[in-house]
Amino acid sequence: MLGRKASGLSRSGLNERFKQSVGITPLAYLSHYRLRLAARFLRQEQYSISKISELVGYASDHSFSGAFKRRYGQSPSHYRKSHSKKSTP
């Protein structure tokens, strides 16, 4: 991990500094970022949900779907349908 070595901090020290600066841990930040990116891909309707899962770095569709539902309160497919550009006005 380049950031930790370059900073001269231990993993816990880096986590604490990051949390003080950003408000959440690096892992939580990464998770939120990946899910925001996934939500954008879902709205664009360019890729399948399985491909989006892969693009944002989840090991399985199941783990992606569970994380997405915890964050957004709905499954990726429901989110896509509710944000579809093709839906009626």
Secondary structure, DSSP 8 states (H G I E B T S, - for coil): -HHHHHHT--HHHHHHHHHHHHSS-HHHHHHHHHHHHHHHHHHHT-S-HHHHHHHTT-S-HHHHHHHHHHHHSS-HHHHHHHT-TTS--
